[in-house]
């Protein structure tokens, strides 16, 4: 029999139940009617999802800071080589 598919929302719930509510993985597995290894994998994936979200948040903060500090015209002039040099290559 195939095991139930676990959604991203359920993965996050597994993570919270395990990390914050200190529930054993087997009890979480029973709750979601999946195996303990599935819960373990879900917790690992949830950690990755959370880390990715934090990285995206930091990336947006840096992006905004750069936009505030560097005018667009200055960025383009510094980042792009002179068009004459492109033609000469």
N, C-alpha and C positions, 0 to 999 in steps of 0.2 A: 504494500500500500504506500502511495506517495505521501510524503509529509506536506503539511500545510505550508503555503507560501506566507512569509512574514513580511509585512509592509515596513516602509521606512519609519512610519509613526510607531509601529510596534517595536522596531529596533530601538528607538529612542526610549520607549517605555521600559524595555528590558534593561537598558543602560541605567535609567533612573532607579528602577527597582533594585538593581544590583548594587550600584555605586552609592546612592543616597539613602535608600531605604534598607540597605544591607540584607536583602532577601537572597537566599541561596539560589544558584542557577537552576537546580532541579525543581524547586518550587515554582520558579518563573516558567520553566518549561511546561510544568503541569498546567499552569494557568493559561498558557497560550496553546496548549495541546501540541507541542513540538518536542523534539529531543533536547537534551542538555547541550550537546555539541552545537545545535542550531542556535540556542540562546547564547552560547559562548561566541559564536561567529557574529551574531547580531550585536552583541556588546562591542566587539572589536570594530565592526562597521560603523556603529554609532559614534564611537570615539573618533574615527576618521572623519565622519560627517561633521562633527562638532569642530574638529581642528580645521577642516577645510573652510567652514563658515567663519571661524575666527581669522583665518588667513585672508579670506575675501574682505572682511571688515577692515583689517589692517591695510590691505592693498588700496581700498577706497580712501582711507584716511591719508595715505601717502600721496595718492593721485590728487586729492583735493589740495593738499599742502603744496604740491608742485605747481598746480594751476594757479594758486594764489601768489606764489613766489616768483614764478617765471611767466612773463607774458608769452602768449602763443607765438608771436612773430620772432621773439628771441629764441624760443625753443626750436622752431623750424630752422632758423639760421645756424644754430649751433649743431643740430643733429643731422642735418642734410649736407652732404658735400656740395661744393660749388658745381653748378651744372656744367661748366666748362670742363672740370675734372672728370665728370661722368662721360662726356663725349670723347675725351682723350683716351679713355681706358680701352 
